[in-house]
Amino acid sequence: MNEKIVNTNIETISPKYKNEHEGYEYKKYEVTKRSEFNQAYICFYEIMPGKAAFPKHYHSYNTECFYIIEGEGKIETEGEEFSIKKGDIIVFPCGKAGTHKIINTSSNQNLLYIDFDTTNSPDIIHYVDSNKIGVIQHGISSEFYREGDQVDYYEGE
């Protein structure tokens, strides 16, 4: 756990670039590292035009808050969509009511936002369009499973 004050600037943070699947492309600038902070995870995301950062999902144990710095886009939730723009603040509670996917709707401008998350660990992420769950633990690789692979508690005992 980090017990030091963090004073940084986005221009001094080396981004992590992800473009591993069609429809998803972004740069992530970590302000706090997940492995070092146990109460808040803060990072900037820069999503390229026409792309998303992550599939539609919700968290079982963590709240996410986005502040849109520049650009425009849309949020897909459970059964609805709404537009977002510079200055908007969106808070996604844990649980199904917090289902979200952020998409950059611009054809030529990146969407930049800051993401503030609580960091309860482990967390279970539910991917609603693909019926998967992810188990996220601090300092341990994430693991993903299909929800249909559930078994009885005593199976195999």
Phi, psi and omega per residue, in radians:
M1 nan 2.362 3.121
N2 -1.497 2.262 3.117
E3 -1.994 0.342 -3.126
K4 -1.892 2.627 3.054
I5 -1.205 2.398 3.081
V6 -1.787 2.146 3.079
N7 -2.267 1.852 -3.050
T8 -2.471 -3.134 3.123
N9 -2.450 2.455 -3.108
I10 -0.966 -0.550 -3.124
E11 -1.216 -0.264 3.130
T12 -1.760 -0.033 -3.107
I13 -1.684 2.202 3.066
S14 -1.328 2.117 -3.098
P15 -1.341 2.700 2.972
K16 -1.766 2.138 -3.087
Y17 -1.711 2.296 3.117
K18 -2.223 2.242 3.060
N19 -2.666 1.134 -2.986
E20 -1.781 -0.194 -3.078
H21 -2.614 2.478 -3.119
E22 -0.964 2.320 3.132
G23 1.633 -0.117 -3.096
Y24 -2.262 2.148 3.112
E25 -2.780 2.248 -3.141
Y26 -2.811 2.895 2.933
K27 -2.024 2.422 3.119
K28 -2.096 2.255 3.111
Y29 -1.978 1.804 -3.091
E30 -1.392 2.137 3.037
V31 -1.498 -0.824 3.053
T32 -2.036 2.388 3.123
K33 -1.476 2.387 3.138
R34 -0.980 -0.644 -3.084
S35 -1.275 -0.261 -3.060
E36 -1.902 -0.287 -3.075
F37 -2.146 2.248 -3.066
N38 -1.839 0.052 3.134
Q39 -2.186 -0.382 -3.125
A40 -2.599 2.367 3.042
Y41 -2.033 2.177 -3.069
I42 -2.263 2.254 3.093
C43 -2.702 2.809 3.019
F44 -1.741 2.472 2.999
Y45 -2.076 2.404 3.053
E46 -2.136 1.898 -3.087
I47 -1.736 2.321 -3.121
M48 -1.288 2.751 -3.106
P49 -0.944 2.340 3.100
G50 1.299 0.133 -3.061
K51 -2.038 2.979 3.039
A52 -2.165 2.875 3.068
A53 -1.572 -0.767 -3.051
F54 -2.465 2.718 3.032
P55 -1.112 2.862 3.122
K56 -1.091 2.277 -3.053
H57 -2.762 2.972 2.923
Y58 -2.497 2.784 -3.116
H59 -1.833 2.435 3.091
S60 -1.308 -0.553 -2.978
Y61 -2.273 0.031 -3.103
N62 -2.249 2.494 3.069
T63 -1.689 2.477 3.064
E64 -2.111 2.518 3.096
C65 -2.329 2.223 3.127
F66 -1.980 2.408 2.975
Y67 -2.094 2.090 -3.082
I68 -1.422 2.072 -3.089
I69 -1.577 -0.765 3.081
E70 -2.728 2.681 3.142
G71 1.700 -3.009 3.136
E72 -2.568 2.800 -3.118
G73 -3.005 -2.786 3.078
K74 -2.486 2.717 3.050
I75 -1.976 2.227 2.976
E76 -1.697 2.252 3.102
T77 -2.064 -2.916 3.089
E78 -1.324 1.659 3.063
G79 1.571 0.087 3.119
E80 -2.679 2.825 3.052
E81 -2.290 2.599 3.000
F82 -2.574 2.678 -3.111
S83 -1.412 2.623 3.059
I84 -2.292 2.688 -3.133
K85 -2.659 3.039 3.116
K86 -0.842 2.298 3.115
G87 1.661 -0.244 -3.129
D88 -1.281 2.520 3.033
I89 -2.140 2.209 -3.116
I90 -2.197 2.245 3.125
V91 -1.996 2.185 3.134
F92 -1.885 1.926 3.113
P93 -1.230 2.806 3.052
C94 -1.231 2.706 -3.089
G95 1.713 3.000 -3.054
K96 -0.983 -0.556 3.117
A97 -1.087 -0.338 3.141
G98 -1.686 0.281 3.131
T99 -1.013 2.358 -3.120
H100 -2.783 2.695 2.966
K101 -2.596 2.200 -3.138
I102 -1.787 2.284 -3.086
I103 -2.231 2.322 3.044
N104 -1.396 2.024 -3.101
T105 -1.625 -0.041 3.134
S106 -1.324 2.644 3.078
S107 -1.656 -0.164 -3.061
N108 -2.543 0.040 -3.120
Q109 -2.221 2.381 3.063
N110 -1.221 2.659 3.055
L111 -1.803 2.104 -3.111
L112 -2.028 2.241 3.085
Y113 -2.539 2.774 3.041
I114 -1.835 2.418 -3.070
D115 -2.040 2.119 3.080
F116 -1.938 2.124 -3.109
D117 -2.176 2.534 2.862
T118 -1.314 2.842 -3.018
T119 -2.306 0.898 3.036
N120 -1.178 2.332 -3.088
S121 -2.311 2.341 0.014
P122 -1.355 2.822 3.041
D123 -2.117 2.629 3.067
I124 -2.010 2.174 3.136
I125 -1.840 2.257 -3.132
H126 -1.830 2.091 3.111
Y127 -1.699 1.792 -2.902
V128 -1.261 -0.492 -3.117
D129 -1.451 -0.358 -3.090
S130 -2.031 0.044 3.128
N131 0.935 0.806 3.066
K132 -2.045 2.803 2.947
I133 -2.226 2.593 3.045
G134 -2.078 2.421 3.084
V135 -1.900 2.027 -3.061
I136 -1.977 2.156 3.089
Q137 -2.247 2.507 3.111
H138 -1.056 2.294 3.067
G139 1.306 0.076 -3.133
I140 -2.235 2.487 3.125
S141 -1.030 2.565 3.090
S142 -1.267 2.577 3.100
E143 -2.210 2.522 -3.068
F144 -2.209 2.471 -3.079
Y145 -2.436 2.671 3.004
R146 -1.434 2.363 -3.129
E147 -1.109 -0.498 -3.135
G148 -1.231 -0.144 -3.133
D149 -1.565 0.330 3.133
Q150 -1.143 2.531 3.132
V151 -2.230 2.848 3.074
D152 -1.132 2.568 -3.114
Y153 -0.925 -0.704 -3.072
Y154 -1.667 0.050 -3.123
E155 -1.036 2.311 3.105
G156 1.440 0.006 -3.130
E157 -1.458 nan nan
